[in-house]
């Protein structure tokens, strides 16, 4: 996760994944790394940003060209396995929000 | 920052603020706390989530009832001062993305 994602001009889509990790690793780190790699290889993937507090609360935002690209990624077989393990083992709680990015601006030069 | 925000059914808006902090505090923590307090008192504020990595990369997402509520908050006088200090002193880099949340779901019970 190299920090701020380079994304094109809006419009595009964001999936905001807000979560609280369960204690312990239980295979989480390895799967998380694999999911980053796999997401980046999907059609319509534009970038990803992630940050987590020491207390376990974290936010991951992935950026996508279209709703169809998001649905395609959500239905990926290997990702489905990860989602199931996420529900069962890795996350005490989470919320997924799908949003259309309408405007974006950076720090002035 | 108490973790996952409780938000109403979509549609609503999200402001995704992705940033890399400059080293040192320089009044940052005090102002950040004040901005959380002030944002929460604005009309149309729905919630806020924030996480930062030890390396300085962080994501703050605030949720709003409308674009008008976001514009009103952006133009708040005390917030304008904070934005200026943010550009000048606290953030090496940042991107602000304004997005319309179209769908949201949580962890199944």
Backbone of each chain as ProteinMPNN parsed JSONL, in Angstrom:
{"seq_chain_A": "XXXXXXXXXXXXXXXXXXXXXXXXXXXXXXXXXXXXXXXXXXXXXXXXXXXXXXXXXXXXXXXXXXXXXXXXXXXXXXXXXXXXXXXXXXXXXXXXXXXXXXXXXXXXX", "coords_chain_A": {"N_chain_A": [[0.852, -1.2, 0.0], [1.044, 1.85, -1.152], [0.408, 4.448, -0.213], [-1.138, 7.5, -1.182], [-3.463, 7.07, -3.765], [-3.054, 7.258, -7.298], [-5.382, 8.519, -9.31], [-7.679, 8.751, -12.105], [-9.312, 11.587, -13.728], [-12.479, 12.361, -12.223], [-15.733, 11.227, -13.403], [-15.546, 8.303, -11.27], [-15.562, 5.231, -9.388], [-15.71, 4.477, -5.854], [-14.976, 2.084, -3.369], [-15.565, 1.974, -0.104], [-14.241, 0.516, 2.597], [-14.764, -0.04, 5.801], [-13.52, -1.15, 8.827], [-13.247, -3.298, 11.733], [-10.733, -5.103, 13.046], [-10.493, -8.471, 14.218], [-8.788, -9.752, 17.141], [-5.458, -11.111, 16.717], [-3.811, -12.955, 13.996], [-4.44, -15.148, 12.17], [-4.072, -15.953, 9.49], [-4.608, -13.678, 8.142], [-2.883, -11.551, 7.191], [-1.422, -12.651, 5.058], [-3.498, -13.307, 3.294], [-4.564, -10.774, 2.876], [-2.515, -9.462, 1.519], [-2.499, -11.005, -0.796], [-5.026, -10.381, -1.799], [-4.786, -7.679, -2.437], [-2.979, -7.839, -4.529], [-4.469, -9.399, -6.303], [-6.781, -7.833, -6.718], [-5.651, -5.631, -8.001], [-5.166, -6.678, -10.461], [-7.57, -6.86, -11.692], [-10.059, -6.063, -14.219], [-10.752, -2.626, -14.743], [-9.799, -1.738, -12.313], [-8.539, 0.939, -10.406], [-6.994, 1.863, -8.311], [-5.816, 1.749, -4.844], [-6.145, 2.43, -1.37], [-5.061, 2.314, 2.015], [-5.358, 2.256, 5.552], [-4.678, 1.622, 8.981], [-5.51, 1.798, 12.401], [-3.703, 1.329, 15.505], [-5.493, 0.167, 17.318], [-7.049, -1.52, 15.838], [-9.059, -0.574, 14.189], [-9.745, 0.169, 10.818], [-9.486, 1.601, 7.493], [-10.055, 0.852, 4.169], [-9.869, 1.947, 0.909], [-10.89, 1.259, -2.286], [-10.571, 1.977, -5.755], [-12.46, 2.254, -8.721], [-13.345, 1.801, -12.191], [-16.001, 1.522, -12.897], [-19.356, 0.535, -11.871], [-19.848, -2.017, -12.74], [-17.286, -3.128, -12.826], [-16.74, -3.243, -10.097], [-18.68, -5.081, -9.258], [-17.849, -7.331, -10.629], [-15.369, -7.831, -9.421], [-16.248, -8.302, -6.791], [-17.493, -10.736, -7.159], [-15.458, -12.459, -7.778], [-13.882, -15.599, -7.574], [-11.763, -16.364, -5.796], [-11.715, -14.132, -4.207], [-14.237, -14.311, -3.069], [-13.889, -16.435, -1.3], [-12.122, -15.207, 0.468], [-13.78, -13.162, 1.412], [-15.647, -14.634, 2.822], [-14.07, -15.767, 4.829], [-13.309, -13.437, 6.021], [-15.715, -12.474, 7.137], [-16.111, -14.494, 8.986], [-13.772, -14.809, 10.536], [-11.824, -12.659, 10.58], [-12.802, -10.07, 10.932], [-14.34, -8.186, 13.369], [-16.339, -6.403, 12.952], [-17.74, -4.69, 10.128], [-18.315, -2.235, 7.514], [-19.367, -1.784, 4.213], [-19.224, 0.598, 1.735], [-20.419, 1.791, -1.302], [-19.572, 4.151, -3.632], [-19.939, 6.963, -5.834], [-17.44, 8.816, -7.184], [-17.408, 12.188, -7.576], [-16.022, 14.568, -7.626], [-12.63, 15.627, -7.343], [-9.65, 16.748, -5.789], [-6.276, 17.847, -5.305], [-3.481, 18.711, -3.138], [-2.528, 22.093, -3.474], [0.035, 23.099, -5.752]], "CA_chain_A": [[0.0, 0.0, 0.0], [2.037, 2.916, -1.24], [-0.092, 5.773, 0.132], [-2.214, 8.122, -1.953], [-3.625, 6.475, -5.092], [-3.169, 8.126, -8.47], [-6.627, 8.16, -9.989], [-7.97, 9.652, -13.226], [-10.356, 12.576, -13.469], [-13.814, 11.804, -12.014], [-16.273, 10.296, -12.42], [-15.186, 6.896, -11.117], [-16.224, 4.712, -8.197], [-14.919, 4.12, -4.674], [-15.528, 1.166, -2.369], [-15.01, 2.34, 1.202], [-14.39, -0.656, 3.483], [-14.407, 0.38, 7.159], [-13.569, -2.432, 9.541], [-12.543, -3.501, 13.005], [-10.11, -6.427, 13.015], [-10.465, -9.326, 15.394], [-7.413, -9.963, 17.596], [-4.742, -12.252, 16.12], [-3.639, -12.863, 12.546], [-5.291, -16.201, 11.578], [-3.924, -15.986, 8.037], [-5.103, -12.415, 7.577], [-1.895, -10.749, 6.465], [-1.115, -13.308, 3.793], [-4.648, -13.161, 2.405], [-4.708, -9.357, 2.53], [-1.53, -9.183, 0.468], [-2.967, -11.657, -2.025], [-6.195, -9.659, -2.317], [-4.28, -6.446, -3.06], [-2.384, -8.262, -5.8], [-5.533, -9.884, -7.177], [-7.627, -6.678, -7.073], [-4.916, -4.792, -8.949], [-5.163, -7.347, -11.768], [-8.942, -6.906, -12.226], [-10.442, -4.994, -15.146], [-11.393, -1.458, -14.146], [-9.146, -1.326, -11.062], [-7.839, 2.222, -10.569], [-6.059, 2.128, -7.22], [-6.258, 1.326, -3.52], [-5.503, 3.104, -0.239], [-5.418, 1.595, 3.226], [-4.719, 2.684, 6.804], [-5.287, 0.984, 10.155], [-5.066, 2.246, 13.719], [-3.218, 0.236, 16.367], [-6.602, -0.479, 18.033], [-7.73, -2.475, 14.966], [-9.969, 0.067, 13.237], [-9.066, 0.525, 9.584], [-10.239, 1.99, 6.299], [-9.46, 0.574, 2.856], [-10.669, 2.469, -0.195], [-10.44, 0.867, -3.622], [-11.16, 2.841, -6.783], [-12.865, 1.432, -9.865], [-13.842, 2.565, -13.34], [-17.456, 1.379, -13.079], [-20.074, -0.373, -10.974], [-19.67, -3.371, -13.275], [-15.968, -3.589, -12.379], [-16.873, -3.566, -8.669], [-19.455, -6.324, -9.14], [-16.989, -8.39, -11.148], [-14.398, -8.096, -8.361], [-16.963, -8.877, -5.639], [-17.866, -12.11, -7.5], [-14.247, -13.251, -8.043], [-13.946, -16.815, -6.75], [-10.782, -16.313, -4.704], [-12.169, -13.045, -3.341], [-15.39, -14.819, -2.315], [-13.336, -17.206, -0.177], [-11.592, -14.227, 1.427], [-14.915, -12.47, 2.04], [-16.26, -15.555, 3.786], [-13.172, -15.845, 5.998], [-13.38, -12.123, 6.67], [-16.912, -12.471, 7.991], [-16.06, -15.52, 10.026], [-12.58, -14.833, 11.396], [-10.881, -11.537, 10.631], [-13.411, -8.776, 11.242], [-15.415, -8.111, 14.366], [-17.434, -5.669, 12.32], [-17.348, -3.892, 8.972], [-19.327, -1.653, 6.625], [-18.927, -1.527, 2.841], [-20.007, 1.667, 1.076], [-20.076, 1.969, -2.715], [-19.827, 5.574, -3.871], [-19.489, 7.53, -7.107], [-16.605, 10.002, -6.967], [-17.871, 13.233, -8.497], [-15.011, 15.625, -7.672], [-11.393, 15.308, -6.62], [-8.587, 17.746, -5.937], [-5.125, 17.594, -4.457], [-2.811, 19.848, -2.512], [-2.005, 23.018, -4.486], [1.507, 23.061, -5.947]], "C_chain_A": [[0.883, 1.243, 0.0], [1.492, 4.3, -0.943], [-1.201, 6.238, -0.778], [-2.269, 7.525, -3.359], [-3.673, 7.556, -6.168], [-4.379, 7.682, -9.268], [-6.885, 9.163, -11.113], [-8.971, 10.734, -12.811], [-11.687, 11.873, -13.187], [-14.675, 12.02, -13.274], [-15.613, 8.919, -12.452], [-15.797, 6.448, -9.79], [-15.222, 4.382, -7.085], [-15.676, 3.086, -3.857], [-14.805, 1.457, -1.059], [-15.298, 1.178, 2.151], [-13.838, -0.258, 4.858], [-14.557, -0.833, 8.058], [-12.855, -2.375, 10.889], [-12.043, -4.935, 13.02], [-10.323, -7.165, 14.331], [-9.015, -9.466, 15.855], [-6.78, -11.177, 16.903], [-4.704, -12.168, 14.611], [-4.528, -13.863, 11.809], [-5.246, -16.205, 10.052], [-4.298, -14.69, 7.348], [-4.083, -11.717, 6.685], [-1.591, -11.333, 5.079], [-2.261, -13.127, 2.798], [-4.812, -11.703, 1.975], [-3.742, -8.982, 1.412], [-1.961, -9.782, -0.865], [-4.141, -10.898, -2.641], [-5.791, -8.337, -2.979], [-3.749, -6.759, -4.458], [-3.474, -8.648, -6.809], [-6.437, -8.731, -7.629], [-6.961, -5.859, -8.165], [-4.906, -5.377, -10.359], [-6.556, -7.379, -12.403], [-9.171, -5.799, -13.249], [-11.127, -3.851, -14.404], [-10.813, -1.026, -12.815], [-8.351, -0.045, -11.287], [-6.827, 2.51, -9.465], [-6.643, 1.71, -5.894], [-5.463, 2.089, -2.462], [-5.946, 2.396, 1.035], [-4.661, 2.14, 4.427], [-5.438, 2.015, 7.962], [-4.655, 1.536, 11.421], [-4.531, 1.059, 14.525], [-4.356, -0.491, 17.097], [-7.414, -1.429, 17.144], [-8.713, -1.86, 13.998], [-9.207, 0.489, 11.991], [-10.023, 0.899, 8.473], [-9.418, 1.583, 5.086], [-10.398, 1.141, 1.808], [-10.07, 1.946, -1.49], [-11.231, 1.678, -4.642], [-11.33, 2.039, -8.062], [-13.474, 2.287, -10.96], [-15.361, 2.559, -13.44], [-18.043, 0.476, -12.002], [-19.874, -1.822, -11.425], [-18.317, -3.945, -12.833], [-16.003, -3.997, -10.902], [-17.599, -4.896, -8.491], [-18.635, -7.538, -9.597], [-15.962, -8.805, -10.086], [-15.065, -8.77, -7.159], [-17.273, -10.358, -5.878], [-16.67, -12.993, -7.828], [-14.151, -14.422, -7.055], [-12.99, -16.769, -5.55], [-11.158, -15.217, -3.702], [-13.372, -13.488, -2.503], [-14.941, -15.63, -1.103], [-12.817, -16.25, 0.899], [-12.723, -13.501, 2.142], [-15.541, -13.348, 3.118], [-15.389, -15.678, 5.043], [-13.147, -14.525, 6.755], [-14.555, -12.035, 7.626], [-16.739, -13.35, 9.22], [-14.936, -15.281, 11.026], [-11.864, -13.499, 11.585], [-11.472, -10.217, 11.112], [-14.505, -8.913, 12.293], [-16.623, -7.415, 13.765], [-16.882, -4.953, 11.09], [-18.566, -3.285, 8.3], [-18.661, -1.426, 5.277], [-19.831, -0.442, 2.261], [-19.494, 1.827, -0.353], [-20.504, 3.376, -3.117], [-19.261, 6.01, -5.207], [-18.718, 8.812, -6.832], [-16.952, 11.036, -8.032], [-16.835, 14.34, -8.666], [-13.787, 15.151, -6.919], [-10.404, 16.44, -6.848], [-7.488, 17.449, -4.94], [-4.605, 18.86, -3.817], [-2.302, 20.78, -3.608], [-0.482, 22.934, -4.551], [2.158, 24.221, -5.198]], "O_chain_A": [[1.407, 1.638, 1.042], [2.088, 5.276, -1.401], [-2.102, 5.47, -1.113], [-1.259, 7.477, -4.061], [-4.254, 8.624, -5.973], [-4.392, 6.59, -9.836], [-6.377, 10.284, -11.083], [-9.414, 10.772, -11.663], [-11.999, 10.881, -13.845], [-14.379, 12.885, -14.099], [-15.184, 8.435, -13.499], [-16.487, 7.232, -9.138], [-14.062, 4.057, -7.338], [-16.887, 3.203, -3.675], [-13.604, 1.222, -0.924], [-16.453, 0.893, 2.468], [-12.628, -0.153, 5.055], [-15.605, -1.48, 8.057], [-11.994, -1.531, 11.136], [-12.838, -5.875, 13.008], [-10.332, -6.567, 15.407], [-8.099, -9.314, 15.046], [-7.466, -12.137, 16.552], [-5.461, -11.41, 14.004], [-5.288, -13.476, 10.921], [-6.263, -16.434, 9.398], [-4.305, -14.608, 6.12], [-4.392, -11.339, 5.555], [-1.514, -10.616, 4.081], [-2.041, -12.836, 1.622], [-5.164, -11.434, 0.826], [-4.107, -8.273, 0.474], [-1.815, -9.163, -1.919], [-4.238, -10.785, -3.863], [-6.394, -7.93, -3.971], [-4.027, -6.051, -5.426], [-3.419, -8.287, -7.985], [-6.816, -8.665, -8.799], [-7.606, -5.442, -9.128], [-4.666, -4.664, -11.333], [-6.714, -7.868, -13.522], [-8.564, -4.731, -13.168], [-11.976, -4.079, -13.542], [-11.279, -0.045, -12.234], [-7.58, 0.052, -12.241], [-5.907, 3.306, -9.655], [-7.82, 1.358, -5.809], [-4.273, 2.357, -2.631], [-7.082, 1.93, 1.125], [-3.473, 2.448, 4.337], [-6.659, 1.856, 7.936], [-3.441, 1.717, 11.507], [-4.879, -0.088, 14.246], [-4.197, -1.656, 17.461], [-8.353, -2.07, 17.616], [-9.169, -2.534, 13.074], [-8.141, 1.097, 12.091], [-11.207, 0.562, 8.504], [-8.238, 1.919, 4.98], [-11.593, 0.846, 1.818], [-8.89, 2.16, -1.767], [-12.394, 2.018, -4.426], [-10.463, 1.251, -8.439], [-14.04, 3.349, -10.703], [-15.95, 3.482, -14.003], [-17.323, -0.249, -11.315], [-19.749, -2.731, -10.604], [-18.227, -5.127, -12.503], [-15.372, -4.977, -10.508], [-17.195, -5.732, -7.684], [-18.725, -8.621, -9.02], [-15.719, -9.995, -9.884], [-14.507, -9.702, -6.579], [-17.315, -11.147, -4.934], [-16.85, -14.173, -8.131], [-14.322, -14.243, -5.849], [-13.375, -17.097, -4.428], [-10.942, -15.364, -2.499], [-13.505, -13.08, -1.35], [-15.525, -15.532, -0.023], [-13.045, -16.46, 2.09], [-12.638, -13.252, 3.344], [-15.917, -12.868, 4.187], [-15.894, -15.691, 6.166], [-12.983, -14.499, 7.975], [-14.422, -11.587, 8.765], [-17.154, -13.006, 10.326], [-15.108, -15.516, 12.222], [-11.344, -13.239, 12.67], [-10.76, -9.356, 11.63], [-15.467, -9.661, 12.119], [-17.769, -7.779, 14.026], [-15.691, -4.647, 11.025], [-19.693, -3.745, 8.483], [-17.534, -0.936, 5.204], [-21.056, -0.559, 2.295], [-18.294, 1.979, -0.583], [-21.668, 3.745, -2.957], [-18.237, 5.498, -5.661], [-19.273, 9.778, -6.31], [-16.809, 10.789, -9.229], [-16.769, 14.979, -9.717], [-13.889, 14.37, -5.973], [-10.323, 17.012, -7.935], [-7.726, 16.878, -3.875], [-5.198, 19.932, -3.933], [-1.705, 20.313, -4.578], [0.192, 22.726, -3.542], [3.38, 24.37, -5.231]]}, "seq_chain_B": "XXXXXXXXXXXXXXXXXXXXXXXXXXXXXXXXXXXXXXXXXXXXXXXXXXXXXXXXXXXXXXXXXXXXXXXXXXXXXXXXXXXXXXXXXXXXXXXXXXXXXXXXXXXXX", "coords_chain_B": {"N_chain_B": [[-12.487, 9.574, 17.675], [-14.499, 7.104, 17.044], [-14.445, 4.676, 15.561], [-16.339, 2.643, 13.323], [-18.683, 4.504, 11.5], [-22.097, 5.246, 12.191], [-24.41, 5.39, 9.825], [-27.159, 6.7, 7.849], [-29.593, 5.104, 5.627], [-28.413, 4.951, 2.239], [-29.217, 7.34, -0.412], [-26.282, 9.296, 0.406], [-23.539, 11.534, 1.098], [-19.949, 11.24, 0.816], [-16.84, 12.447, 1.96], [-13.701, 11.781, 1.1], [-10.673, 11.921, 2.512], [-7.46, 11.648, 1.855], [-4.23, 11.392, 3.048], [-0.795, 12.401, 3.636], [1.027, 12.893, 6.405], [3.189, 15.531, 7.511], [6.364, 15.314, 9.201], [6.411, 15.641, 12.808], [4.391, 17.578, 15.181], [3.325, 20.305, 15.4], [1.042, 21.714, 16.267], [-0.945, 20.185, 15.237], [-2.499, 18.024, 16.368], [-4.182, 19.183, 18.283], [-5.683, 20.931, 16.676], [-6.856, 19.084, 14.96], [-8.535, 17.663, 16.671], [-10.279, 19.721, 17.377], [-11.425, 20.227, 14.894], [-12.865, 17.888, 14.393], [-14.798, 18.089, 16.388], [-16.033, 20.473, 15.602], [-16.905, 19.884, 12.99], [-18.803, 17.939, 13.553], [-20.818, 19.443, 14.57], [-21.954, 20.708, 12.464], [-24.619, 21.483, 10.11], [-26.178, 18.735, 8.509], [-24.136, 16.93, 8.91], [-23.145, 13.564, 9.137], [-21.409, 11.633, 10.125], [-18.078, 10.371, 10.921], [-14.984, 8.846, 10.064], [-11.71, 7.617, 10.77], [-8.331, 6.733, 10.158], [-4.873, 6.101, 10.64], [-1.676, 5.214, 9.461], [1.443, 4.175, 11.004], [3.51, 5.249, 9.447], [2.612, 7.694, 8.596], [0.729, 7.929, 6.583], [-2.705, 8.445, 6.053], [-6.315, 8.038, 6.222], [-9.265, 9.869, 6.231], [-12.69, 9.757, 6.426], [-15.527, 11.621, 5.976], [-19.042, 11.879, 6.421], [-21.967, 13.093, 4.842], [-25.133, 14.787, 4.487], [-25.745, 16.059, 2.119], [-24.473, 17.679, -0.892], [-24.52, 20.407, -0.524], [-24.247, 20.649, 2.243], [-21.613, 19.791, 2.508], [-20.259, 21.802, 1.116], [-20.879, 23.984, 2.695], [-19.553, 23.327, 5.079], [-16.906, 23.25, 4.114], [-16.517, 25.945, 3.682], [-16.552, 27.051, 6.18], [-15.38, 29.368, 8.569], [-13.448, 28.87, 10.622], [-12.624, 26.389, 9.866], [-11.502, 26.993, 7.398], [-9.156, 28.291, 8.155], [-7.845, 26.122, 9.32], [-7.584, 24.501, 7.049], [-5.805, 26.002, 5.555], [-3.535, 25.956, 7.168], [-3.113, 23.273, 7.114], [-2.363, 22.81, 4.43], [0.016, 24.235, 4.458], [1.601, 23.333, 6.606], [0.981, 20.776, 7.805], [0.521, 18.634, 6.107], [2.243, 16.687, 3.85], [1.278, 15.813, 1.471], [-1.935, 15.513, -0.075], [-5.187, 14.224, -1.068], [-8.466, 15.105, -1.862], [-11.562, 13.621, -2.167], [-14.822, 13.791, -3.338], [-17.757, 12.073, -2.982], [-20.714, 10.288, -3.938], [-22.545, 8.23, -1.963], [-23.965, 5.274, -2.865], [-24.736, 2.714, -2.25], [-24.776, 0.64, 0.651], [-23.621, -1.771, 2.998], [-23.477, -3.956, 5.835], [-21.663, -6.218, 8.039], [-23.01, -9.472, 7.978], [-25.487, -10.513, 10.354]], "CA_chain_B": [[-12.832, 8.769, 16.501], [-14.916, 5.86, 17.67], [-14.549, 3.514, 14.687], [-17.273, 2.648, 12.201], [-19.754, 5.488, 11.653], [-23.482, 4.825, 11.955], [-24.953, 6.295, 8.812], [-28.501, 6.303, 7.419], [-29.653, 4.46, 4.318], [-28.043, 5.813, 1.116], [-27.995, 8.059, -0.744], [-25.685, 10.42, 1.148], [-22.245, 11.863, 0.5], [-18.713, 10.975, 1.553], [-15.613, 13.166, 1.602], [-12.564, 10.908, 1.391], [-9.472, 12.759, 2.624], [-6.288, 10.759, 1.936], [-3.152, 12.359, 3.314], [0.475, 12.0, 4.235], [1.406, 13.91, 7.393], [4.578, 15.957, 7.673], [6.877, 14.941, 10.528], [6.198, 16.618, 13.879], [2.987, 17.878, 15.47], [3.09, 21.69, 14.95], [-0.336, 22.115, 16.56], [-1.877, 19.358, 14.457], [-3.426, 17.199, 17.14], [-5.193, 20.06, 18.896], [-6.579, 21.41, 15.622], [-7.627, 17.946, 14.449], [-9.618, 17.409, 17.634], [-11.245, 20.815, 17.249], [-12.146, 20.076, 13.623], [-13.838, 16.794, 14.587], [-15.87, 18.673, 17.204], [-16.718, 21.501, 14.809], [-17.607, 19.208, 11.885], [-19.962, 17.225, 14.101], [-21.854, 20.426, 14.899], [-22.454, 21.321, 11.224], [-25.839, 20.903, 9.538], [-25.976, 17.706, 7.503], [-23.064, 15.987, 9.292], [-23.679, 12.233, 9.448], [-20.452, 10.787, 10.82], [-16.688, 10.503, 10.492], [-14.11, 7.699, 10.357], [-10.343, 8.025, 10.517], [-7.27, 5.781, 10.513], [-3.573, 6.523, 10.134], [-0.557, 4.282, 9.622], [2.608, 4.766, 11.685], [4.38, 5.985, 8.501], [2.061, 9.016, 8.318], [-0.38, 7.902, 5.632], [-3.989, 8.282, 6.721], [-7.57, 8.269, 5.515], [-10.411, 10.308, 7.012], [-13.905, 9.85, 5.618], [-16.672, 12.228, 6.65], [-20.297, 11.584, 5.724], [-22.798, 14.299, 4.818], [-26.463, 14.591, 3.913], [-25.877, 16.688, 0.798], [-23.347, 18.471, -1.397], [-24.613, 21.735, 0.104], [-23.672, 20.529, 3.591], [-20.152, 19.706, 2.336], [-19.775, 23.139, 0.733], [-21.029, 24.836, 3.878], [-18.445, 22.967, 5.983], [-15.64, 23.671, 3.495], [-16.405, 27.409, 3.758], [-16.557, 27.479, 7.586], [-14.227, 30.251, 8.775], [-12.413, 28.217, 11.43], [-12.132, 25.289, 9.023], [-10.633, 27.592, 6.368], [-7.848, 28.497, 8.796], [-7.232, 24.787, 9.44], [-7.208, 24.048, 5.705], [-4.606, 26.75, 5.143], [-2.406, 25.411, 7.943], [-2.91, 21.916, 6.6], [-1.566, 22.933, 3.194], [1.322, 24.847, 4.704], [2.434, 22.748, 7.661], [0.699, 19.449, 8.372], [0.411, 17.549, 5.12], [3.16, 16.661, 2.703], [0.443, 15.662, 0.288], [-3.281, 15.001, 0.193], [-6.214, 14.273, -2.106], [-9.848, 15.141, -1.376], [-12.516, 13.092, -3.146], [-16.22, 13.936, -2.921], [-18.418, 10.932, -3.616], [-22.094, 10.004, -3.538], [-22.709, 6.83, -1.532], [-25.168, 4.743, -3.513], [-25.101, 1.456, -1.589], [-23.984, 0.337, 1.847], [-24.056, -2.953, 3.739], [-22.585, -4.309, 6.931], [-21.402, -7.631, 8.282], [-24.261, -10.18, 8.303], [-25.639, -10.864, 11.779]], "C_chain_B": [[-13.22, 7.367, 16.961], [-15.082, 4.693, 16.718], [-15.562, 3.709, 13.586], [-18.427, 3.609, 12.467], [-21.108, 4.833, 11.398], [-24.111, 5.831, 11.015], [-26.328, 5.799, 8.387], [-28.447, 5.513, 6.118], [-29.168, 5.432, 3.237], [-29.316, 6.255, 0.37], [-27.597, 9.119, 0.284], [-24.305, 10.618, 0.556], [-21.083, 11.521, 1.431], [-17.622, 11.902, 1.046], [-14.446, 12.299, 2.066], [-11.311, 11.769, 1.352], [-8.281, 11.834, 2.884], [-5.059, 11.643, 2.058], [-1.889, 11.697, 3.832], [0.931, 13.152, 5.114], [2.882, 14.251, 7.264], [5.061, 15.504, 9.042], [6.594, 16.053, 11.554], [4.729, 16.971, 14.04], [2.585, 19.27, 14.991], [1.636, 22.127, 15.144], [-1.397, 21.255, 15.903], [-2.936, 18.682, 15.314], [-4.565, 18.037, 17.734], [-6.202, 20.534, 17.845], [-7.438, 20.271, 15.089], [-8.8, 17.635, 15.38], [-10.71, 18.467, 17.531], [-12.076, 20.662, 15.966], [-13.184, 18.953, 13.697], [-15.062, 17.333, 15.324], [-16.722, 19.635, 16.375], [-17.515, 20.862, 13.666], [-18.897, 18.567, 12.385], [-21.118, 18.156, 14.428], [-22.463, 21.066, 13.648], [-23.765, 20.688, 10.783], [-25.494, 19.865, 8.476], [-24.843, 16.74, 7.803], [-23.678, 14.647, 9.692], [-22.71, 11.337, 10.208], [-19.055, 10.96, 10.25], [-15.913, 9.266, 10.914], [-12.688, 8.112, 10.009], [-9.366, 6.946, 10.968], [-5.969, 6.285, 9.906], [-2.526, 5.465, 10.437], [0.58, 4.966, 10.381], [3.512, 5.58, 10.741], [3.814, 7.342, 8.096], [0.942, 9.042, 7.293], [-1.693, 7.648, 6.362], [-5.163, 8.558, 5.815], [-8.602, 8.736, 6.53], [-11.589, 10.395, 6.059], [-14.975, 10.516, 6.472], [-17.895, 12.04, 5.764], [-21.265, 12.738, 5.928], [-24.108, 14.022, 4.105], [-26.559, 15.089, 2.485], [-24.577, 17.367, 0.394], [-23.335, 19.857, -0.743], [-24.003, 21.702, 1.505], [-22.149, 20.478, 3.515], [-19.581, 21.085, 2.004], [-19.828, 24.105, 1.911], [-19.886, 24.586, 4.865], [-17.102, 23.431, 5.416], [-15.413, 25.171, 3.665], [-16.437, 27.934, 5.192], [-15.259, 28.226, 7.918], [-13.095, 29.56, 9.551], [-11.795, 27.049, 10.645], [-11.21, 25.814, 7.919], [-9.229, 27.829, 6.914], [-7.116, 27.16, 8.906], [-6.779, 24.271, 8.083], [-5.911, 24.72, 5.259], [-3.369, 26.215, 5.881], [-2.092, 23.98, 7.512], [-2.039, 21.921, 5.356], [-0.122, 23.31, 3.499], [2.216, 23.989, 5.6], [2.214, 21.256, 7.932], [0.745, 18.309, 7.385], [1.449, 17.703, 4.022], [2.379, 16.569, 1.41], [-0.941, 15.206, 0.723], [-4.109, 15.024, -1.075], [-7.563, 14.256, -1.401], [-10.737, 14.611, -2.493], [-13.924, 13.199, -2.573], [-17.043, 12.919, -3.708], [-19.832, 10.743, -3.07], [-22.224, 8.524, -3.202], [-24.043, 6.316, -2.054], [-25.667, 3.471, -2.841], [-24.238, 1.296, -0.353], [-24.534, -0.938, 2.486], [-23.013, -3.31, 4.778], [-22.354, -5.813, 6.989], [-22.733, -8.313, 8.6], [-24.291, -10.554, 9.788], [-25.292, -12.34, 12.0]], "O_chain_B": [[-12.352, 6.539, 17.235], [-15.821, 3.766, 17.048], [-15.652, 4.779, 12.985], [-19.07, 3.548, 13.515], [-21.252, 3.986, 10.517], [-24.318, 6.99, 11.375], [-26.638, 4.618, 8.541], [-27.367, 5.281, 5.574], [-29.478, 6.621, 3.306], [-30.365, 5.624, 0.502], [-28.439, 9.741, 0.932], [-23.94, 9.932, -0.398], [-21.218, 11.516, 2.654], [-17.493, 12.118, -0.159], [-14.231, 12.109, 3.263], [-10.929, 12.283, 0.3], [-8.115, 11.308, 3.985], [-4.869, 12.552, 1.25], [-1.912, 10.597, 4.385], [1.189, 14.253, 4.627], [3.713, 13.397, 6.956], [4.253, 15.327, 9.954], [6.546, 17.236, 11.214], [3.916, 16.701, 13.156], [1.61, 19.409, 14.253], [1.068, 22.818, 14.298], [-2.59, 21.542, 15.991], [-4.128, 18.759, 15.018], [-5.734, 17.656, 17.691], [-7.41, 20.541, 18.084], [-8.618, 20.467, 14.797], [-9.916, 17.378, 14.927], [-11.901, 18.161, 17.588], [-13.277, 20.933, 15.958], [-14.265, 19.068, 13.118], [-16.203, 17.071, 14.943], [-17.951, 19.616, 16.434], [-18.654, 21.247, 13.405], [-19.94, 18.64, 11.736], [-22.262, 17.718, 14.551], [-23.385, 21.875, 13.754], [-24.009, 19.509, 11.04], [-24.618, 20.091, 7.641], [-24.606, 15.816, 7.025], [-24.616, 14.6, 10.488], [-23.133, 10.385, 10.864], [-18.869, 11.613, 9.224], [-16.151, 8.705, 11.984], [-12.475, 8.87, 9.063], [-9.544, 6.325, 12.016], [-5.956, 6.827, 8.801], [-2.493, 4.895, 11.528], [0.668, 6.194, 10.397], [4.202, 6.497, 11.187], [4.451, 8.073, 7.338], [0.269, 10.062, 7.141], [-1.783, 6.743, 7.192], [-5.037, 9.218, 4.783], [-8.802, 8.095, 7.562], [-11.501, 11.029, 5.008], [-15.295, 10.038, 7.561], [-17.805, 12.04, 4.537], [-21.379, 13.29, 7.022], [-24.195, 13.15, 3.241], [-27.378, 14.59, 1.713], [-23.696, 17.6, 1.222], [-22.274, 20.406, -0.447], [-23.312, 22.641, 1.901], [-21.467, 21.056, 4.362], [-18.55, 21.484, 2.543], [-18.936, 24.933, 2.096], [-19.321, 25.53, 5.418], [-16.258, 23.944, 6.151], [-14.274, 25.624, 3.779], [-16.359, 29.144, 5.401], [-14.169, 27.762, 7.582], [-11.927, 29.66, 9.175], [-10.602, 26.769, 10.757], [-10.243, 25.147, 7.551], [-8.237, 27.597, 6.223], [-5.921, 27.072, 8.624], [-5.71, 23.671, 7.973], [-5.037, 24.086, 4.666], [-2.302, 26.046, 5.289], [-0.941, 23.545, 7.548], [-1.097, 21.137, 5.24], [0.822, 22.793, 2.901], [3.427, 23.918, 5.395], [3.166, 20.546, 8.256], [0.978, 17.159, 7.758], [1.515, 18.733, 3.351], [2.749, 17.156, 0.393], [-1.094, 14.584, 1.774], [-3.795, 15.735, -2.031], [-7.775, 13.49, -0.461], [-10.676, 15.089, -3.626], [-14.183, 12.752, -1.456], [-17.028, 12.907, -4.939], [-20.103, 11.004, -1.898], [-22.033, 7.668, -4.064], [-25.104, 6.849, -1.731], [-26.862, 3.178, -2.855], [-23.1, 1.764, -0.317], [-25.744, -1.161, 2.516], [-21.829, -3.01, 4.627], [-22.786, -6.568, 6.118], [-23.51, -7.796, 9.403], [-23.264, -10.868, 10.39], [-25.359, -12.828, 13.128]]}, "name": "protein", "num_of_chains": 2, "seq": "XXXXXXXXXXXXXXXXXXXXXXXXXXXXXXXXXXXXXXXXXXXXXXXXXXXXXXXXXXXXXXXXXXXXXXXXXXXXXXXXXXXXXXXXXXXXXXXXXXXXXXXXXXXXXXXXXXXXXXXXXXXXXXXXXXXXXXXXXXXXXXXXXXXXXXXXXXXXXXXXXXXXXXXXXXXXXXXXXXXXXXXXXXXXXXXXXXXXXXXXXXXXXXXXXXXXXXXXXX"}
